[in-house]
């Protein structure tokens, strides 16, 4: 940018300012309103612009017409080949000259001022670059000429300075702005420090995108790896030596980050009797790595957690010093009847396994039908891996104590009760009656009942032995005594005896199949006799069916035969 002497303010009106910058007056007013440029007003209220501040404050797009430094360097190089410069150049105060020019001709157009200033500036650049060109022809070029307190600047969108020779700085080199990129392109030498103390001091963060090596013994007072991706990695086959931390006698490596991972890249990494302490640590298993004592001892006072699978070999034993507590889910393999998922070290075919969806079994001996099965319906099978009832037993069940069943007891086979069986409500027997409700304290039986016999046959009730009825016997059909096919309400085959009074409310027919015509009717030539003893018809009176009455004889031949 052009630096104008601020001791003499050169003020121009808006018309001159617009011509100087090559923009419309309205553009200047918008810049003024947006605060990009400043303006003062005279007594008449007209806008006046400070030329130096106007050039400095104008947007870069309006000053892009000025030749770039790279173009000026190229022009200066061509000019230097055709001219010879003196060793010492006088300093040129172009800013004062510019002020005088502006003061004398404020009324001239801004474009003349612009070209005049650019011409002086270009001349100064060409002279300076030509002098550098002469110095570059020497074996050890040095810049010995200074511009005192003057500032050489250019308004350009892409400033570029190229120096094609060695540069030696005897004092301090200060850079007021950021250096966006510093590339050191050498074949093999790299970046070398040859100062007396041989130290490179970096105030702030330093990023190394390549390997860092040292032929000596570097010392770090503090080495912080703040990013999770910037890890300290020890390659196998690298430089020989031992990594040692010496702040404490215990040689302790402290990893303060709770998510820090300690990684060894050697395929034969070995941890021997080492401790990893902290609130949260990661122990990563490297393939083919070894634990020399075959044991991991955890002495943390809180929880041991893991984010992946933990696999122990078949010959490895996991021993727990105390009773563990699991706050999450413990997942087991399904297993089989022969090798259940949860088994015992001394009995591998006994344990718990998953039969199928929502069905587990507790088995012994590796047999699927030798255990207990529970399904999602709440059915329990004993020696039955497909239970259909709440208790489904395959085989003989023996209950030696009292058993209370609040619901229905279904028995498909033979049940033997060595003691008393009590039914508090009712008893239903038979496949059809089992789903019916029996009467209170009663029993309903489907089929024939045998008492004292295992073959009731076709009889609904077949009693083998004496029957005692201490109450009334009611029947709606015929009763046969010694008669399996009774034709009458009471059909007796054989001799009948009544030891007590026989009270007959209706007529009695003897020897007749029809209804008796009188209170006592004897048909078929039979006899009706009564006497004083129990001897049959020998001492009493005999009444023949033919109308004869015999006294002392069982064969009366007349109406009265004594």
GUVEX-689415 format. One record per residue: x, y, z negated of N, C-alpha, C, O in turn; residue in three letters. Coordinates in steps of 0.05 Angstrom, whole numbers, plus 5000, padded with zeros to 4 digits. Example, Ala and Ser with C-alpha at 12.3 -4.5 7.8 and 13.67 -1.06 7.14 Angstrom:
2
526448864844524649104844526449344844528549344831ala/525749554858527349794857525850014843526850234839ser/
***
This chain:
562
501749765000500050005000501850255000504150234992unk/500750485009502250735009501950864982499750874971unk/504150954972504151094946504551394951506651474961unk/502551544943502551834948503351974922502351894901unk/504952174923505852324899503352444885501952604897unk/502952364860500552444846500852724834498852824824unk/503252844835503553104823502153324840501353524830unk/501753264865500353444883497953294894498253124912unk/495753364884493353234893492653344921492153584924unk/492453174941491553244967488653164970488052924971unk/486953354971484053314972483053365000483753565013unk/481453185010480153215037477253185033476253065015unk/475753305052472853275052472053015064473652855073unk/469452965063468352705071468852655100469252425108unk/468752865117469152815146472052725151472452535167unk/474052865137476752775141477352505130478752345141unk/476052445107476452185094475351965112476551745114unk/473052005125471851795142473651745167473951525175unk/474851965178476651935201479251795192480251635207unk/480151865168482651745158482451445156484251295163unk/480151345146479751065142478350935165478150685167unk/477251095183475850985207473150865200472350665212unk/471750985181469150885173467151105175467951345177unk/464651045174462551245175462251385148463051275127unk/461051625148460651775123458851615104459251615080unk/456751495116454951335099456351115084455651045062unk/458450995097459950785084461450885060461550755039unk/462551135063463851255040461951305017462551264993unk/459551395024457551445003456751184989456451174965unk/456450965004455850704992458150614974457650514952unk/460650644982462850574965462850734940463450634918unk/462250994943462151174920459951074900460351064876unk/457651004911455350914894456050644881455250594858unk/457550474895458250214884460650234865461350034852unk/461950474863464150504844466750424856468750394841unk/466950374882469450284894471450514897473850474896unk/470450754902472150994905471051214887468651214880unk/472851404880472051624863472051884879473551914898unk/470352074871470052324886469752554866468652514844unk/470752784874470353034858468853224876468853204900unk/467653414863466053614879467253894873468053964851unk/467154064894468054334891465854514881463654414873unk/466254774881464254954870461754944886459555004876unk/461954884912459554874929458154604927455954574938unk/459354414913458154154911458953954932457853734934unk/460854034950461753854970463653634958465053684939unk/463553404971465253184962468053224971468653304994unk/469953174952472853184958474052924949473452824927unk/475852814966477152554960480152594958481352734974unk/481252464937484152454934485252254953484552024952unk/487052344971488052164992489451914981488951694990unk/491151954961492651724950490751524937490951284941unk/488851624922486951444909484951324929484051094926unk/484451474951482651374971483851134985482450934991unk/486451154992487750935005488050694987487650464995unk/488650744962489050524943486350384936486350144931unk/484150534937481550424928479950304951478050164946unk/480750364976479250264998479349965000481449854994unk/477249825009477349535012479549455032480249605050unk/480549215028482849115044481949095073483649125091unk/479449035079478549005106478849265122479149255147unk/478849495109479149755122482049825127482550005143unk/483849695114486749755117488149535132490549535134unk/486649345144487849115157489049195184490449035197unk/488449435193489649525218492549585216493949605236unk/493549625192496449685188497949435195497149215187unk/500249445209501749205217502649055192503349165171unk/502548785194503348615172506348625168507748705186unk/507148535145510048525139511548345158513748395166unk/510248115164511447925182511948045210514048005222unk/509948205219510348335245512548545243514148575262unk/512648695221514748895217517548765216519448875227unk/517748535202520248395201521248305228523548325235unk/519348205244520048115271521048355288523048325302unk/519648575286520448815301523148915291524748995307unk/523548905264526049005253528348825262530548925267unk/527848565264530048385273530848445301533248445307unk/528948495318529648555346531048825348532948855364unk/530249015332531449275332534349265321536049415330unk/534749085301537349075288539448965307541849025304unk/538648795327540548685345541648895364543748855377unk/540249115367541149315386542249565373543049755386unk/542449565347543449805333545449725311545449505301unk/547049925303549049885282548350085260548050325266unk/548249985235547450155212549950225196551850075196unk/549850455182551950525164551650375138549450295132unk/553850335122553650175098551850305077550550155062unk/551750565076550150695055547950855068548451015086unk/545450815058543150945069542051145049541851075025unk/541351375057540151565037537351475031535951365048unk/536551535007533751474999531851675011532451915013unk/529651575021527751745035525251765019523951565013unk/524552015010522052054995519852115015519152345020unk/518651905026516651935046514052035034512352155048unk/513651995008511152074995510952384994508852494999unk/513252514988513152814988512652925015511153115019unk/513952795035513552885063510652855071509553015085unk/509552635062506752585069504952785056502952875068unk/505652865030504053065017504153335032502153465035unk/506553405041506853655055505353655081504053855088unk/505453435094503953415120500953445115499653585131unk/500053315095497153335089496353615081494253715088unk/498153745064497454015054497354215077495654385077unk/499154195096499254385118496954355137495954545149unk/496054105139494054065160491753895149491153685159unk/490454005129488153855118485853845137484153665136unk/485754035155483454055173483753875197481953835213unk/486253765200486553585223485153315218484353265195unk/484953165237483452915235485052715218487552725218unk/483752545205485052335188486652135205488452015195unk/485952105230487351915246490152005251491951835252unk/490652265255493452365259495052315234497352225236unk/493852365211495252315185495952015182498151945173unk/494051865190494451565187496851475204498551325194unk/496951555229499051475247501751585239503851455241unk/501751835228504251955220505351805196507751745194unk/503651745177504551595153505551315161507551215150unk/504051185179504950915187507550925202509150745199unk/508051145217510551175231512951195212514951065216unk/512651375192514751395172515251135157517451045153unk/513051005151513350745136514750545153516450395144unk/514050525179515250335197518150395201519850215202unk/518850645203521650725206523350645182525550545185unk/522150685158523650605134524050305133526250215125unk/522050155140522249865140524349765160525949595154unk/524349885184526249805205529149865196530949705200unk/529550105183532250175173533149975152535349875152unk/531349915133532049735111532649455121534549325113unk/531049355140531449085150533949075168535348865168unk/534549285181536949285197539449275179541349145186unk/539349405157541549395138541949115127544149025124unk/539748985121539848705111541048525132542548345127unk/540348585158541348425180544348445181545748245186unk/545448685177548348725178549648565155551748435159unk/548448585131549648445109549548145112551247995102unk/547548045127547247745130549447635148549847385147unk/550847795163553047695180555547635164557347505174unk/555747735139558147685122558047405112555847275112unk/560247295102560347025092558846995066557546785062unk/558847195049557347185024555647445023556547635010unk/553347435035551847685036550847765008549947594993unk/550948025003549948134977548348384983549048535001unk/546348434967544848674969545948864948545648824924unk/547149084957548449264938547149544939547849714923unk/545249574956543949834959541249824944539649644948unk/540750024928538250044914536650284924537750464936unk/534050274920532250494928531450654904529350774903unk/533250654884532750804859530050724848529450494843unk/528250924844525650874832523450864852521050864845unk/524150864877522150864898520950584901522250374895unk/518550574910517150324913516550284943515450464956unk/517350054953516749984981514449794981514549584969unk/512249874994509849704993508549725020508949905036unk/506849525026505349525051502549425045502149245029unk/500649545060497849455057497449235078497349295102unk/497248995070496948775089495348555075495548515051unk/493948395091492348175080494047925074493347765058unk/496447905088498147665084501047765083502447755103unk/501947855059504747945057506647715058506047495047unk/508847755072510747535075513547655077514147835093unk/515347555060518147635061519947395064519647205049unk/521647395085523347165090526247265087527047465098unk/527847105072530647165068532146925077531946705065unk/533746945099535146715111538046705102539846645118unk/538546765076541246755065541046695036538846705024unk/543346655023543446604994542646854979543347074988unk/541346824957540547044940541747004913541146794901unk/543247184902544347164876543247374858543247614865unk/542147294836540947484816542747484792542947284778unk/544147714786545947724763544447784737545447714716unk/542247914739540647974715538247794713538247574723unk/536247894699533847744695532047774720531947984732unk/530647554727528747564749525947534737525347334725unk/524447744740521747754728519647744750519947884770unk/517647584747515447564766512947654751512047514732unk/511747874759509447984744506847834751505047824734unk/506747724774504247574782504847274784507147194782unk/502747124787503046834789504346754815503846874836unk/505946544814507046414838505346174844505345974829unk/503746194866501845974871503245724880502145504875unk/505545744891506945494899509945554901510745754913unk/511545374890514445394892515545124901515544934886unk/516345114926517244854938520244864941521345054952unk/521644664931524544634934525044394952524744164944unk/525744454977526044234997528944195002530144345018unk/530143994989532943924994533043625000531143474994unk/535243545012535443265020535643084996534142884995unk/537443134978537742954955538543094930538342974908unk/539443344932540543474908538343524887538843504863unk/535943604897533843674878534243944866535444124878unk/533243974842533444234828535444194805535044034787unk/537744344806539944304787540344554771540344774782unk/540644524745541344744727544344734721545344524711unk/545744954726548644954721549445174701551745254700unk/547445254685548145464665549645334642550045094641unk/550645514625552345414603550945224584551945014578unk/548445284576547045114557545644884572544844694559unk/545244904598543944694613541144624605540344394606unk/539644834598536944784589534944924607535445144617unk/532744794612530544914627528244954607527144764596unk/527645214602525645274582523045354597523045534614unk/520945214591518345274603516445364580515845204562unk/515445604582513545704562510745654574509945794593unk/509345464563506745384574506845094582508744954576unk/504845014597504544734605506244694630506544864647unk/507344454633508844374657507744104666507343924651unk/507144084692505943854704508043714722509043844741unk/508643464717510543314733508943104748507742924737unk/509043124775507542924792509342704801508542534816unk/511842704793513742494801515142384776514642474754unk/516842184781518242054759520142254746521342424759unk/520542224720522442384705524642204695524142014680unk/527142244703529342074695531642244685531742484690unk/533342124669535542264657537942074655537641844647unk/540342174662542742014659543842024630545441864622unk/542842224615543742254587541642144568540241954573unk/541542274545539742194524537942434518538642594501unk/535642454531533942684526532642664499532142454489unk/532142904488530842914461528343084463528443304474unk/526242984452523643124451522943174422522642994407unk/522643424416521643484388518743424386517743354364unk/517243444408514443374408513543314436513943484454unk/512543074440511542994467508642924464507942714452unk/506943084476504043044474502942954501503343084521unk/501442734500499942644524497042684518495742524505unk/495942914528493242984521491142854538488842824529unk/491842784562489842674581489742364578491842244573unk/487342254581487141964579488441824602489141584600unk/488841964624490041834648493141864647494541714660unk/494142054630497142084628498041904605498141984582unk/498741664612499541464592502641434593503841484613unk/503641334571506541274569506840974577506040804561unk/507940924600508040654611510940564612512740714621unk/511540324603514240204604514139984624512839774621unk/515640024646515539824668517539594661519539634649unk/516739364670518539134667520839164687520539264709unk/523139074679525539094696526739374698528439424714unk/525839554680526839834680529539844666530839644662unk/530240094659532940124646533039974619531039964605unk/535339854614535639704589535739894566536740114568unk/534839794543534939964519532539914502530839744508unk/532340054480530240004460528840264455530040474450unk/526240254454524640484447524340494417523240314405unk/525340714405525440724375524340984365524941194376unk/522640964345521641204330522941194303522740994289unk/524241404294525741404269524741594248526241644229unk/522241704249521441884227521141734200521541844179unk/520441474202519941324177521641064179522440974200unk/522140954155523740704154522240474165523440274173unk/519540484166517940264176517840254206516540064217unk/519040444220519040444249516140434260515440264275unk/514540624251511640624257511140794282512141024283unk/509640694300508740844324505940944317504040784313unk/505541204317502941324309501541424335502641584350unk/499141324339497541414361495141564350493241434341unk/495141834349493041974335490341964350488241994337unk/490341934376487841934391486341674385487541454388unk/483841694377482341444370481741274394481041034391unk/482141374419481541214442484141154458484041074481unk/486441194445489041144459489440844463488740684445unk/490640774485491140494492494140454494495540614509unk/495240264481498040194483498239954502497239744497unk/499639994525499639804546502539714551504339874553unk/502939454554505439344562505139224590503239074594unk/506939284609506639194636508038934641507638814663unk/509638834623511138584627509138354625507438344607unk/509338154643507437934643507937744620506337564615unk/510137774606510737604582510937774557512537724539unk/509137974555509138144532508637974507506937794507unk/510038034486509837884461509638074437511238254435unk/507638034420507338184395507937984373506437784370unk/509938034357510737844336510537994309512138164302unk/508537904293508138014266508138324265509438444248unk/506738434284506538724285503738814276501838664277unk/503639064266501139174256500239404273501939574281unk/497639424279496439654292494439764273492439634266unk/494940014263493240134243491840374254492840504273unk/489540444242488040674251485140624249484240394244unk/483540834253480640804251479440664274477340534271unk/480640684298479540544322481840484341483240674350unk/482340234347484540154364483639954385481639814381unk/485139944407484539754428486839564431489139654435unk/486339304430488339104435487638964461485738814462unk/489239024482488638914508490238674514492738674510unk/488938454522490338204528491438214556489938244575unk/494038194559495338174585495237884594495937704578unk/494537824619494637544629497337424624499437544629unk/497337184614499737024608501337134585503637054581unk/500137314569501637414546501437214523499737024524unk/503037244503503137044481503137184454504137404451unk/501837054435502037124407503736904393502736684391unk/506136974385508036774376507036614352507736384349unk/505536744334504636604310501836494313500736384294unk/500636514338498036404344495836504326493936364321unk/496136744316494136834296494037144297496037274300unk/491537244295491137534293489837574266487637474260unk/491137734249490037794222488938074222490438264228unk/486438114216485238374214484738444185483338304171unk/486038664177485738754149484439024146484639154126unk/483039104168481739364167479539364146478239154141unk/479039594133477039604112474239654123472339634108unk/474039714149471339754160470639534180470739304172unk/469939604204468839414223470939354244472539534252unk/470839114255472439034278470539014301468738844301unk/470839184321469039194344470539154369472939194371unk/469139064390470339014416468339084438465939054434unk/469439164461467739244482467539034505466339094525unk/468738804501468738604522468538324510467738294487unk/469138124526468937844517471437774501473637864507unk/471037604482473137494466473137194470471137054463unk/475237084482475236794488477536664473479836764474unk/476936454459478936304445479236034458477335904466unk/481735934460482135674472481035454456480235484433unk/480835214468479634994455481134904430480034784412unk/483734964429485334874406485735104386487235064367unk/484435324390484735554372482435554352480135514359unk/483135614327481135614305480735904296482736044291unk/478235984294477636254284476536224255474436114251unk/478136314236477436284208476736554196478036754201unk/474536564181473536804169474136784139473236594126unk/475536984128476236974100473737004082473536884061unk/471937174091469437214076467037194094467437144118unk/464737214083462237184099462037424117462037654108unk/461837384144461637604162458837714164456937584157unk/458637964173456038094178456038184207457838334216unk/453938104221453638184249451338384251449038324244unk/451938624261449838824264448638814291446538944295unk/449838684310448738664337447538394343446638254325unk/447738314368446638054377448937864382450937934394unk/448637614372450637404377449537224399447437104395unk/450937214421450037054444451536794445454036784442unk/450136574448451236304450450636184477448736264490unk/452236004486451635854511449235664506448835584483unk/447835594527445535414524446235144512444935044494unk/448435034523449234774513447334554524445534604540unk/447834304516446234084523445733914498446733974477unk/444133694502443633524479446233384471446733344447unk/447933314490450433184484452533384473454333304457unk/452433634481454333834472452734094467452734274484unk/451434124444449834354438451534614437453934604431unk/450234844443451635094442452735164415454835294413unk/451335094394452235144367452634864354450734724348unk/455134784350455734524340457734544317458334764307unk/458734314309460634294286463234164296463233994314unk/465434254284467934164293468333864289469633724305unk/467033754268467333464262464933304273464933064270unk/463033434286460733294297459733454321457733604318unk/461033434343460533614366457933554380457033724396unk/456633324376454033264389451733304371449533204375unk/452133464350449933524331449933834328451933954322unk/447533944331447334234328444834344341442734214342unk/445134584352442834734363443434794393445634884399unk/441434734410441734804438439134894450437034854438unk/439235024473436835134487435934934508437434874527unk/433434834505432334644524431534784550432234704572unk/430135004547429135154570428135424560428935524539unk/426435544576425335814570423735804544421835654542unk/424635954524423235984498422835714485420735654473unk/424935544486424735284473427535204464429335194479unk/427735134438430235054427429934784413427634704407unk/432134654408432034394395434434364375436634454381unk/433834254353435834184333436133884334434333734326unk/438433784343438733504348441133384333442833534323unk/441133124331443332974319444032744338442232624350unk/446532674339447332444354447332484384447732294399unk/446732734394446832774423444432674438444432664462unk/442232584424439832484436437732694436437132814415unk/436432744460434432954462431932894446430533084437unk/431332634441428932554427429532484398427932354384unk/431832574388432532504360432632754342433932754322unk/431232964350431333204334428633344332426533214336unk/428833594327426433764323426433974345428434104351unk/424034004357423734194379421634404372419534334360unk/422234654378420334874373420035034400422035104412unk/417535084408417035234432415735504425415335574402unk/415235664446414235934442411335944432410436144423unk/409835714434407135704423407035644393404935634381unk/409335604382409435534353409035234348408735154325unk/409135074369408834784366411434664357413634744366unk/411234474338413634344327413534054334411533914327unk/415533954347415633674355417833534340420133624339unk/417133294328419133124315419532884332417632734337unk/421932844342422532634361420832664386420132474400unk/420232914392418532974415419333254425418833454411unk/420633264449421533524459419533674476420133874488unk/417033574476414833714490412333704472410333584479unk/412433844449410233834430407733974441407934184453unk/405433854437402833964446401234074423399134204427unk/402134024398400634104375402534244356405034234359unk/401434374335403034514316405034324302407234394296unk/404134074298405933864288405333614305403233484303unk/407333554322407033324341409233134336411533184342unk/408432904324410432704315410232454332408132344336unk/412532384343412732134359414031924341416431954334unk/412531714334413531504316412031514290410031654287unk/412931354271411631324245412531554227414831614224unk/410431674214410931884195410331784167408231654163unk/412031834148411631744121411631984102413532134100unk/409332014088409032234069408732114042406731984036unk/410732164024410732033998409432203977409032113954unk/408732443983407432613963404832723974403932643996unk/403532893958401032993967401433173991403333323993unk/399533164009399533334033396933474036394833354036unk/397033734038394633894041394534004069396434134078unk/392433954083392034044110389534224111387334134105unk/390034474117387834664116386134654141383834754141unk/387134544163385634524187385034234194384434074177unk/385034184220384433914230386933744232389033834241unk/386733494223388833294226388133094247386232944244unk/389633094269389132914291391232694291393632754291unk/390332444290392132214290391432034313389131934314unk/393231994332392731834356393331534351392331364366unk/395031474332395631204326394431114300392531224290unk/395630904289394730794263396130944240398530974240unk/394531034221395631174198395231004173393030904168unk/397330964158397230804134397630984110399631134109unk/395830964091396031124067396430924044394730774037unk/398830944032399430764010398230853984398130703964unk/397231093983395931193959393131293967391931193985unk/392231483952389531583956389431803978391231973979unk/387431783995386932004014384432144007382232024005unk/384632394002382232553995381532754016383332894027unk/379032764022378032954042376133144027374033064017unk/376933404026375433594010372933684024371033764011unk/372833684050370533784065369033554078366833494070unk/370233434098368833224113370833064129373133144132unk/369932844140371632664155370332594181368032504182unk/371832644203370932584230372732374241375232414242unk/371632154251373231934261372331884290369931864296unk/374331864308373731804336374532044354374532274345unk/375131974379376032184397373932394403374432624406unk/371332304404369132484409368432634384367932874385unk/368432504361367632634336369832804324369232964306unk/372332774333374532924321374133224325375233384310unk/372733304346372233584351369733694338369033924341unk/368233514324365733594311366233644282368033534270unk/364533814270364733874242363033674226360633654230unk/364333514208362833324193361133464172361633694166unk/359233324160357633444139359433484114361433354111unk/358533664097360133734073360433484056358433354049unk/362933414050363533174034362432924046361832734032unk/362232924073361132684087363132594108365332694111unk/362232384123363832274144362132204167359932104164unk/363132244191361932154215363931984230366232064233unk/363031744239364831554250363731474278361431404281unk/365531494297364831404324365731114328368031054325unk/363730934335364430654338363530494314362230594296unk/364130234314363330044293365230054270367630114273unk/364129994246365729994222365829714210363729584206unk/368229624205368429364192369529404164371529524159unk/368029284144368829294116369429004108367728834108unk/371928964102372828694095373428524120374028284117unk/373228644143373828504168375128694187374428924188unk/376928594204378228754224376828734251377728844271unk/374628574252373228534277370228574272368728384269unk/369328824270366528874265364728784288362328774285unk/365928734311364328644334362528854344363229084346unk/360028774349358028954360356429094339354529244345unk/357129044313355529154292356629434284359029474282unk/354829614280355629884272357029864244358930014239unk/355929684227357129644200357229344196355129204194unk/359629244194360028954190361528924163363928994161unk/360128814143361328784117361828484112360028314114unk/364328424106365128144100365528134070367528224060unk/363528004056363727994027361128114015359328184029unk/361128123989358728223975358428523979360428673981unk/355928603981355228883984353528973961351528843955unk/354329183949352829283926351629553933353129743941unk/349029563931347629813936346329903910344529773899unk/347230123899346130223874344330463881344630683871unk/342530413899340730623907338830523928338530283932unk/337730693942335830633962337130583989339030723996unk/336130374003337130314029334930374049332730254049unk/335430574065333530654085334530584113336830624119unk/332730474129333430414157331030474174328730424167unk/331530574197329330644216328830414235326930434251unk/330430194234330029974252329529714236328729724213unk/329829484249329329224237331729144221334029204227unk/331228994199333328894182333228594184331228464178unk/335428474192335628184194337428074173339628164169unk/336327864159338027734138338527454149336627294154unk/341027394154341827144167340727134195340126924205unk/340227364206339027384232340327624247340027854238unk/341827564268343227774283341427924302342228124313unk/339027814306337127944325334427964311332527824320unk/334128124291331528134277329328254295329728454309unk/327028124294324728224309322828384293320928504303unk/323228374267321328514248322928704231325428704230unk/321428864217322729054199324528904180326729004174unk/323528674169325228504152324928224163322828094161unk/327128124175327027864188329127694174331527734177unk/328127494159329827324142329827044154327726924158unk/332226944159332526664168333526504145335826554135unk/331926314135332726164112330926224088328926374091unk/331526114065329926144041330426414029332626504025unk/328126544022328326794009327426773980325626613974unk/328526923963327826903934327727183922329327353927unk/325527213906325227463891325227393862323327243853unk/327027473847327127413818325327593802325027553777unk/324227773814322427963800319827983815319327833834unk/318328173807315628213819316028303848317528483853unk/314428173866314328263893311728423897309528313896unk/312028673901309728843903309328903933310929043945unk/307128793944306428833972304029003973301828933963unk/304329233986302129423988300129344010297829424009unk/301029184029299229104051298628804049299228674028unk/297428684070296828404070299428244075301328334086unk/299227984066301427804069300527574087298527444082unk/302027534108301327324127303527114125305827174128unk/302626854121304426634120303726444143301526354144unk/305626394160305126224183303726364205302726234223unk/303726614205302426764227304226994235305727104219unk/304127054261305827264271304227524274305427734279unk/301627504272300027744275299427864248300427774227unk/297828064248297128204223295228024207293427904218unk/295627994181294027824164291127944162290728184159unk/289127764164286427854163285427894135283328024131unk/286827804116286027834088288527904072290727924083unk/288127924046290428004029292527794031294927854031unk/291727534033293727314035292627124055290527004052unk/294127094076293226924098295426734105297726804110unk/294626464104296526254110295526104134293325994134unk/297126084155296325954179298225724185300325684172unk/297425564205299125354215299125104198301124964198unk/297025044183296924804167298824794144299524584134unk/299625014135301425024113299925014087297425014086unk/301324994065300224984039300925224023303125344027unk/299225294005299825513986299325403958297025333952unk/301325403942301025273916302125453894303825613899unk/301125413870302125543846302125353823300325173823unk/303725373805303825183782305225313758305825553758unk/305625143738306725243713309825223712311025343695unk/310925073731313925043732314925143759313325203777unk/317625133760318825223785319124993805320225033827unk/318124753797318424533816316524573839314324673836unk/317424503863315924573887313424403889313624153892unk/311124523887308524413894308024133881306823963895unk/308824093857308423823845306523823822305123633817unk/306324033808304724033784302624253784301024283765unk/302624403805300624623805298424553825298224343837unk/296724753829294524733847295624793875297324953879unk/294324643894295124683922292724773937290524663935unk/293124973954291025063971291925013999293825134009unk/290424834013291124764040290024974059288025114053unk/291224984082290325174102287625084113286025254122unk/287024824112284424724122282124774104279924694110unk/282524894081280424954063280224774039278724834020unk/281624544038281624364015283424463993285424603998unk/282524403969284024483946284924233931283224063924unk/287524213927288523983913289724063887291224253884unk/289023893867290123943840291723703833290723483831unk/294423743830296223523825297023373849298423163847unk/296223453872296923313897297523523918296323743918unk/299423473935300223653956298723593981299123734001unk/296923383981295423314006292523283999291423063999unk/291123503993288223483987286723384011287023484033unk/285023184006283423074028280523164027279123114047unk/279723294007276923384005277023673997279123793991unk/274723783996274624063988275924103961277124313956unk/275623913944276923913918278023643913276523453909unk/280623613912281923363909283623373884285623513883unk/282723223863284123223837285522963834286922913814unk/
***
